[in-house]
Amino acid sequence: MGGTAIQGLLADLSEAQAKLRQRADCNPAFVEHADALAKLEARISVRPRVVVLGESNAGKTSLTNLLLDQTIVPESVIANTRRPLVLRYAETARLTGITCNGKIDLAVSDAGPHQTSNLRSLEACIPNPRLAAFDLVDTPGLSTSAQLGALELRATDLVVWCTPATQAWKESERRLWMSIPRRHHWDAILVATHRDHLRDDGEMRRVCTRLATETAGCFRSIVLVCASARGEARTGQQGDSGAAELDDRIEESLCAIAQRCHAAGYRLANRIVRKALKRMERPTAAAQVDGRVMRRFFGWRQGTTR
């Protein structure tokens, strides 16, 4: 639903740009408004990202493997994650290193620590259908808010915070989480990993109840998973790992983020087009006619949307 709405908005933005550029001969200032719509389109068309955060040894990479449904990134890349790893869909597997000076192509089979010591981050493209809807970011263990700043979270990122179920939501985690901008709290997911280390269902319920109380208002949802099981439980081979529930919560949050992005995009586009219409309506009768046509087509003058 959210993706369809975004595609509709992008189509409208492209159409509006074309109309404005057609009128540039009447008023060169229309190019400025068209460029503003182009920048808005570029920001909205960025692929969704799911960013996995947490302290060291919280099960972040295990959770990443669970979300990938057993499609394994080379162990030399994901073991003891020391830099962000961005996973994207591609027909052919490839690995790219990001440095201060640009990108470096890396052979996946040769991606050892001696070759990646100067890299800021890694980008791995793999033919995994689960990455068709969003990019997945596995991050190093966090200990300070300065490390969070270095990750450069986008406003539209879905943040998944990992905490080990046996010692979930320590004070150090709470402090780190509260340093993240509040806009990320609205749709964030708290994942308690290593659920299989809890003694029984009773302890699971107590952990869930405590987390719901102590993190009220900080997360959209809370999920307990057995990340070490990866995707086996998705097919029912070893019981319920929590993977299916996590998939549903991620879909819900991404949809909510897309809907807000859609609404905000129309509001900003509305302002840009209103300014352009004012310039259209003043100079000539021909420009006034074009302004009325645009108002009828987009419905933005009255604040309506598709």
Buried (B, 14 or more C-beta within 10 A) or exposed (E): EBEEBBEBBBEBBEBBBEBBBEBBEBBEBBBBBBBBBBEBBEBBEEEBBBBBBBBEEBBBBBBBBBBBBEBEBBEBBBEEBEBBBBBBBEEEEBBBBBEEEEEBEBEBEEBEEEBBEEBEBBBBBBEBEBBEBBBBBBBBBBEEEEBBEBBEBEEBBBBBBBBBBBEBBEEEBEEBBEEBEEBBBBBBBBBBBBBBEBEEEEBBEEBBEEBEEEBEEBBBBBBBBBBBBBBBBBEEEEEBBBBEBBBEBBEBBBBBBBBBBBEBBBEBBBEBBBBBBEBBBEEEEEBBEBBEEBBEEBBBBEEEBE
